[in-house]
Amino acid sequence: MTELNIQIEELISKNAQDFEISKVFRTYYKDYVSSIDTTLETTGGKDFFVKHTKHTDKFLIQLYKYILRKHFGDYQPMSSSIPVTLVALGSYGREQLCIYSDVDLMILYQDIKGYNLRPIMEELVTLAWDCGLKLGSRVHEIKEIEEGVKEDITIKTSILESRIIYGSKHLWYAYENILRKIRKTDQKEFIQEKLEEHKQRLLKYPLKMEPNIKDGYGGMRESNMVFWMATVIFGVYDTKELIGKEFTEDEYKKYRAALEYIFQVRNALHNIAKKKLDVVNFDLLPELSSKLGFAHTPRMTKERQCMAKILESLHRIHFFSSVMVKKFTRRIIYENKNISLLKEYRYKKDIYIIDGKLYTSFSVKPKPLVQFLKELIELPDTVKIFDRSYVYYASKTILPTKQTQELKRTLKVLLYKPNLYPLIKLIYNSRLFQAILPITKKIVNQPQFDGYHQHPVDVHSIKALKKLEEIKDPYVNELYESLEEKEKAIVRMVTLLHDVGKGRVTDHHISGEKLFKNMTTAYNFDHEHIQIGSLLVRYHNMMSKVASSEDIYSEKVILSFTALVKSKLALKMLFIVTYADISAVGESIYKSATASLLKQLYLQSLPAFENTALLTESARRNAKQERIKKLNKFKTLSNIMKKKIFYISSNHMFLKMKSNEIIDIAVKAQNIDTFDYEILNENNLVIRIIRKVPLNLGFLLGRLEFLNISTMNIFKLYDEKKFFEISFSEKVDDEDILFISQIIESSFDMTKKTKLNIPIIKKDGITIDCNHTTYLASMQVIAKDQKGLLAYIAKVFDDYGIEIETAKLSSIKNKAKDLFLIEKNGNFCAKQEQIIENLCVDGK
């Protein structure tokens, strides 16, 4: 900075132009930003923030001095005599300025007639911007401050963190007096607005696998809330002034250590991205983890170590902040007149229950763990939420050195509670989760980088339990309610602990089964419950896997699946666990299509536990035909039409479609000599085609490749007619319907061709089974999810005259897993090697 000062002085003495001086400032600041990477190698979080803040202070002061020199020349008064003060606000005021953060500056002034201040202030802002400073500036006359904060909560919040940089001390002292008044003015209204604002921010940025470390759960904004509430309510300038009064030194140290780590993460993120970035995204995680000093270990990658520490830090910041903000603000928000009313809600000493929410005092003495758990067990099932006061009390529970038999018996009773989710959420929020359930040790703060799960393992597991206790699918709810109370308890435990094996070297299904069995055995659970619970943990995602990627109408698939599940009760419980597991991933993951697939798999599997013979295709077709015969709609048909329905070639049509649908399609096909189609566009786009003349399927799918196909069914009817049903994952705009109609109609011209993308398909990704069923062969293709994949496969099949019976399409984690059922003929099984060669043009 001294060298910069010398350069500026030399330029001024030579009467240099403004642009020359501006260029020197700009070059200096650019060089400084470029050197930050080296600086960060020797300094970390708060230490770097302070150094960067002080450097920015000096740079701004240098700019300001230059402007003053320019305007006053040799007659420049002392800076303290000029009624202007430069004030740092926000993170800049807190000395938490990150590399690419906005520099929040307030130019405070008093309008004195002897000074022409406006040009000075305007030039300072302009010059700062020209130099590359991301200046968030506001200019206020001192007399405007009190009124300004009344109009905008953002202004009041910002000035609470004011810090003088340079300028008139007289003006600053006057400003400090105003600040003291502002802190005491409209306290309750300000606090309530900030609490609501904070609540909405956390709803917008919950804890996810790519956390927002500034605005999200446990982020820096949560830390700021502690300061804002502390300074408004207690008038302190630093939160640590409340050590020994509102929290202990140990509590504050743990909180500050977590915050320091988040500071380091933010600095590193900005430095890597070379821009303002507050989301820890997967793309930057490898470099971020290296910069933060992590290295691979035999058990855990550096990325997992880094993310686990981020998650732990966010939890610790959230815990301290949420508890202290509630503790600070209660005295302001709570009205004394309600004390007498509170007695009506007294449940027992120091515990109050109001509308299903439990409250206590922040000064209640903690209990040993067994007594605390017994207290939870005795609570009425109507308690759904625990106030932060009770969370704080729970966090101070006295933990034993080992799990005694009494503790195990008590935990067993707790785990059988029907309202398990609120209790587990309390235990988790109060930082007791792995202390009470030691088998969860490895899943606490365990990240999931699979591109599917949105939350860490522990958060996902608890969310799954919540989804189980709030089932929205009527069919699943009916199944759940049909269980006995102890069976429901096992489902709840499995839902909570289904991923307990993650974070270990062995497959999490196998290790999870073993952990669940060991824990329930140690807690003396019924043998039957141990067995079925362990089985459900082992195969907790088998149902979704089979439903999404296999032919659930195949005898072989159903028998293989039910052989694992073993009983009708286990199947029912697995369906319920699967619902909760999928629903916990995200609000939009458990869709109607998913529900339908799981229900169909469940219904298709039930007969296997009653009469295996019913699973054969012919027997199942015959059963459907018997149901069709009983329908009034069928009875009114002509004898010829009745015969044609039963002449339909496709067994799969009878297995997959409802009786009424089969009749409607068969009747409609009777009068079709060329083709007919309909387009449905309600929840998602569905195209249905009945054709007698050839359909250029490869062309049709190629032209529609801009849409995502979810399933495709092709059923042989009678009289050489076929029915096609192509379902897409999304709905289209109404104006696109005409365009889609034109594509369908042009697809009956067999000379038409469209340029297809040639996807990458590898030979080891293709599996062919010519004995899939009596009538069908199967081909499964596993490849990278690519546009035009299905269209290309259909085109190759067209070239060989291969008849597709059904196509089941699935895409998870950017990988396509498509299953084709193909009518057995010499074109497919005899030429399978040639077909594979054609499909794998570039994939070896």
Rosetta blueprint (number, residue, H / E / L):
1 M L
2 T H
3 E H
4 L H
5 N H
6 I H
7 Q H
8 I H
9 E H
10 E H
11 L H
12 I H
13 S H
14 K L
15 N L
16 A L
17 Q L
18 D H
19 F H
20 E H
21 I H
22 S H
23 K H
24 V H
25 F H
26 R H
27 T H
28 Y H
29 Y H
30 K H
31 D H
32 Y H
33 V H
34 S H
35 S L
36 I H
37 D H
38 T H
39 T H
40 L L
41 E L
42 T L
43 T L
44 G L
45 G L
46 K H
47 D H
48 F H
49 F H
50 V H
51 K H
52 H H
53 T H
54 K H
55 H H
56 T H
57 D H
58 K H
59 F H
60 L H
61 I H
62 Q H
63 L H
64 Y H
65 K H
66 Y H
67 I H
68 L H
69 R H
70 K H
71 H H
72 F H
73 G H
74 D H
75 Y H
76 Q L
77 P L
78 M L
79 S H
80 S H
81 S H
82 I L
83 P L
84 V E
85 T E
86 L E
87 V E
88 A E
89 L L
90 G H
91 S H
92 Y H
93 G H
94 R L
95 E L
96 Q L
97 L L
98 C L
99 I L
100 Y L
101 S L
102 D L
103 V E
104 D E
105 L E
106 M E
107 I E
108 L E
109 Y E
110 Q L
111 D L
112 I L
113 K L
114 G L
115 Y L
116 N L
117 L H
118 R H
119 P H
120 I H
121 M H
122 E H
123 E H
124 L H
125 V H
126 T H
127 L H
128 A H
129 W H
130 D H
131 C L
132 G L
133 L L
134 K L
135 L E
136 G E
137 S E
138 R E
139 V E
140 H E
141 E E
142 I H
143 K H
144 E H
145 I H
146 E H
147 E H
148 G H
149 V H
150 K H
151 E H
152 D L
153 I H
154 T H
155 I H
156 K H
157 T H
158 S H
159 I H
160 L L
161 E L
162 S L
163 R E
164 I E
165 I E
166 Y E
167 G E
168 S L
169 K H
170 H H
171 L H
172 W H
173 Y H
174 A H
175 Y H
176 E H
177 N H
178 I H
179 L H
180 R H
181 K H
182 I H
183 R H
184 K H
185 T L
186 D L
187 Q H
188 K H
189 E H
190 F H
191 I H
192 Q H
193 E H
194 K H
195 L H
196 E H
197 E H
198 H H
199 K H
200 Q H
201 R H
202 L H
203 L H
204 K H
205 Y L
206 P L
207 L L
208 K L
209 M L
210 E L
211 P L
212 N E
213 I L
214 K L
215 D L
216 G L
217 Y L
218 G L
219 G L
220 M H
221 R H
222 E H
223 S H
224 N H
225 M H
226 V H
227 F H
228 W H
229 M H
230 A H
231 T H
232 V H
233 I H
234 F H
235 G L
236 V L
237 Y L
238 D L
239 T H
240 K H
241 E H
242 L H
243 I E
244 G L
245 K L
246 E L
247 F E
248 T L
249 E H
250 D H
251 E H
252 Y H
253 K H
254 K H
255 Y H
256 R H
257 A H
258 A H
259 L H
260 E H
261 Y H
262 I H
263 F H
264 Q H
265 V H
266 R H
267 N H
268 A H
269 L H
270 H H
271 N H
272 I H
273 A H
274 K L
275 K L
276 K L
277 L L
278 D L
279 V E
280 V L
281 N L
282 F L
283 D L
284 L L
285 L H
286 P H
287 E H
288 L H
289 S H
290 S H
291 K H
292 L L
293 G L
294 F L
295 A L
296 H L
297 T L
298 P L
299 R L
300 M L
301 T L
302 K H
303 E H
304 R H
305 Q H
306 C H
307 M H
308 A H
309 K H
310 I H
311 L H
312 E H
313 S H
314 L H
315 H H
316 R H
317 I H
318 H H
319 F H
320 F H
321 S H
322 S H
323 V H
324 M H
325 V H
326 K H
327 K H
328 F H
329 T H
330 R H
331 R H
332 I H
333 I H
334 Y L
335 E L
336 N H
337 K H
338 N H
339 I H
340 S H
341 L H
342 L H
343 K H
344 E H
345 Y H
346 R E
347 Y E
348 K E
349 K L
350 D L
351 I E
352 Y E
353 I E
354 I E
355 D L
356 G L
357 K E
358 L E
359 Y E
360 T L
361 S L
362 F L
363 S L
364 V L
365 K L
366 P L
367 K L
368 P E
369 L H
370 V H
371 Q H
372 F H
373 L H
374 K H
375 E H
376 L H
377 I H
378 E H
379 L L
380 P L
381 D L
382 T L
383 V L
384 K L
385 I E
386 F E
387 D L
388 R H
389 S H
390 Y H
391 V H
392 Y H
393 Y H
394 A H
395 S H
396 K L
397 T L
398 I E
399 L L
400 P L
401 T L
402 K L
403 Q L
404 T L
405 Q H
406 E H
407 L H
408 K H
409 R H
410 T H
411 L H
412 K H
413 V H
414 L H
415 L H
416 Y L
417 K L
418 P L
419 N L
420 L H
421 Y H
422 P H
423 L H
424 I H
425 K H
426 L H
427 I H
428 Y H
429 N H
430 S L
431 R L
432 L L
433 F H
434 Q H
435 A H
436 I H
437 L L
438 P H
439 I H
440 T H
441 K L
442 K L
443 I L
444 V L
445 N L
446 Q L
447 P L
448 Q L
449 F L
450 D L
451 G L
452 Y L
453 H L
454 Q L
455 H L
456 P L
457 V H
458 D H
459 V H
460 H H
461 S H
462 I H
463 K H
464 A H
465 L H
466 K H
467 K H
468 L H
469 E L
470 E L
471 I L
472 K L
473 D L
474 P H
475 Y H
476 V H
477 N H
478 E H
479 L H
480 Y H
481 E H
482 S L
483 L L
484 E L
485 E H
486 K H
487 E H
488 K H
489 A H
490 I H
491 V H
492 R H
493 M H
494 V H
495 T H
496 L H
497 L H
498 H L
499 D L
500 V L
501 G L
502 K L
503 G L
504 R L
505 V L
506 T L
507 D L
508 H H
509 H H
510 I H
511 S H
512 G H
513 E H
514 K H
515 L H
516 F H
517 K H
518 N H
519 M H
520 T H
521 T H
522 A H
523 Y L
524 N L
525 F L
526 D L
527 H H
528 E H
529 H H
530 I H
531 Q H
532 I H
533 G H
534 S H
535 L H
536 L H
537 V H
538 R H
539 Y L
540 H L
541 N L
542 M H
543 M H
544 S H
545 K H
546 V H
547 A H
548 S H
549 S H
550 E L
551 D L
552 I L
553 Y L
554 S L
555 E H
556 K H
557 V H
558 I H
559 L H
560 S H
561 F H
562 T H
563 A H
564 L H
565 V H
566 K L
567 S L
568 K H
569 L H
570 A H
571 L H
572 K H
573 M H
574 L H
575 F H
576 I H
577 V H
578 T H
579 Y H
580 A H
581 D H
582 I H
583 S H
584 A H
585 V H
586 G L
587 E L
588 S L
589 I L
590 Y L
591 K L
592 S H
593 A H
594 T H
595 A H
596 S H
597 L H
598 L H
599 K H
600 Q H
601 L H
602 Y H
603 L H
604 Q H
605 S H
606 L H
607 P H
608 A H
609 F H
610 E L
611 N L
612 T H
613 A H
614 L H
615 L H
616 T L
617 E H
618 S H
619 A H
620 R H
621 R H
622 N H
623 A H
624 K H
625 Q H
626 E H
627 R H
628 I H
629 K H
630 K L
631 L L
632 N H
633 K H
634 F H
635 K H
636 T L
637 L L
638 S L
639 N H
640 I H
641 M H
642 K H
643 K H
644 K H
645 I H
646 F H
647 Y H
648 I L
649 S L
650 S L
651 N H
652 H H
653 M H
654 F H
655 L H
656 K H
657 M L
658 K L
659 S H
660 N H
661 E H
662 I H
663 I H
664 D H
665 I H
666 A H
667 V H
668 K H
669 A H
670 Q H
671 N L
672 I L
673 D L
674 T L
675 F E
676 D E
677 Y E
678 E E
679 I E
680 L E
681 N E
682 E L
683 N L
684 N L
685 L E
686 V E
687 I E
688 R E
689 I E
690 I E
691 R E
692 K L
693 V L
694 P L
695 L L
696 N L
697 L H
698 G H
699 F H
700 L H
701 L H
702 G H
703 R H
704 L L
705 E L
706 F L
707 L L
708 N L
709 I E
710 S E
711 T E
712 M E
713 N E
714 I E
715 F E
716 K E
717 L L
718 Y L
719 D L
720 E L
721 K L
722 K E
723 F E
724 F E
725 E E
726 I E
727 S E
728 F E
729 S L
730 E L
731 K L
732 V L
733 D L
734 D H
735 E H
736 D H
737 I H
738 L H
739 F H
740 I H
741 S H
742 Q H
743 I H
744 I H
745 E H
746 S H
747 S L
748 F L
749 D L
750 M L
751 T L
752 K L
753 K L
754 T L
755 K L
756 L L
757 N L
758 I L
759 P L
760 I L
761 I L
762 K L
763 K H
764 D H
765 G H
766 I E
767 T E
768 I E
769 D E
770 C L
771 N L
772 H L
773 T L
774 T L
775 Y L
776 L E
777 A E
778 S E
779 M E
780 Q E
781 V E
782 I E
783 A E
784 K E
785 D L
786 Q L
787 K L
788 G L
789 L H
790 L H
791 A H
792 Y H
793 I H
794 A H
795 K H
796 V H
797 F H
798 D H
799 D H
800 Y H
801 G L
802 I L
803 E L
804 I E
805 E E
806 T E
807 A E
808 K E
809 L L
810 S L
811 S E
812 I E
813 K L
814 N L
815 K E
816 A E
817 K E
818 D E
819 L E
820 F E
821 L E
822 I E
823 E E
824 K L
825 N L
826 G L
827 N L
828 F L
829 C H
830 A H
831 K H
832 Q H
833 E H
834 Q H
835 I H
836 I H
837 E H
838 N H
839 L H
840 C L
841 V L
842 D L
843 G L
844 K L
